[in-house]
Amino acid sequence: MPRKRATIREVAQATGLSPAAVSYALRGLQVSEETMERVRAAAAELGYEADPIARALASGRSGMIGVLCGSLEDLWQQSLAVGISRGLREKERYALILDAVGDPGRERALARQLRDQRVDGLIVQPIDPAAEFWRELCESVPVVAIGDSIAGTAGEVVFDNRRGVTLALEHLRSSGHRRIAVLTPTRASTPDRPADVHVTAEADRLGLDIEVVTASHGLAAATGAAHELLSGKRPSAVFCFADSIAYGVYAAAQELGLSIPGDVSVMGYDDHPMSGLLSPGLTTVDWDIDGIVRAAVRLVAAAADGGARRRRVVQRPMLRERSSVAPLS
């Protein structure tokens, strides 16, 4: 017969404390360090494990945090989801990770599904930050946005996209590039994302001739979009709003027998670890993913615990210059 689960009352009897005191000790609350260690030692000896269902019923919290990713085909977003999951686990919470596959309609449906499953909070990197449903959703569950701002959130870790776009375009312009293609995952149905708005404005300010092309994060789709772009009247440089998309440019250039950066220069936008291993290494923009993870986990944990104050963290970009951009001869 399987061993019966030890109860909190048995731990209380073993330590001579009340069940309430044991509960506090196991959570590290309102007791001395010595009491905490004594209770945890007794719990380990008895094989006591907190019943997650009972804890959820008693506290009104599930311990689950929804993590809604725009597209897990994007390698950077994969790294972000892994980092958030580990960070939440350190705070004794669990991540429920869902993928919107780049579809605004699916993003809306999944966000509502997570709310209906009564997650304690939601971290999202929105595809459509201006969508009306976010305000309604934020009234029923604490939401922390990453990347772009959403109205009504409990907190946000926003990217200074104006500065990031300026860094990239000024770097290309200083190398002599004037005709630049911009590959973006943004769809025509969500044209007002800040980075896409800024790239057009900055190109006008710098006197650049840009062509904006939609490309998905997946390698095959990004390669196809880049292949079509590079087969026609070729730009001197390609700026990609994700390193994963830039990898597709590398693949298409190889298929077409083009040299990077000899025939075309390439820039990314998120400094995925793979970017430094390419040949040549990809010049990109670093947003400090570890700092993003720490901030997002801290904000959603505070909001889930009932913190009422809305907090905003702005991530500053840094140019990560490698060898994929060359002066235009």
Secondary structure, DSSP 4 states (H G I P E B T S, - for coil): -PPPPP-HHHHHHHHT--HHHHHHHHHT-SS-HHHHHHHHHHHHHHT----HHHHHHHHS--SEEEEEES-TTSHHHHHHHHHHHHHHHHTT-EEEEEE-TT-HHHHHHHHHHHHHTT-SEEEE--S-TT-THHHHHHTTS-EEEEES--TT-SEEEEE-HHHHHHHHHHHHHHTT--EEEEEE---TT-TT-HHHHHHHHHHHHHT-EEEEEE--SSHHHHHHHHHHHHHSS--SEEEESSHHHHHHHHHHHHHHT--TTTT-EEE-SS--GGGGTSSSPPBEEE--HHHHHHHHHHHHHHHHTT----EEEEEPPEEE--SS-----
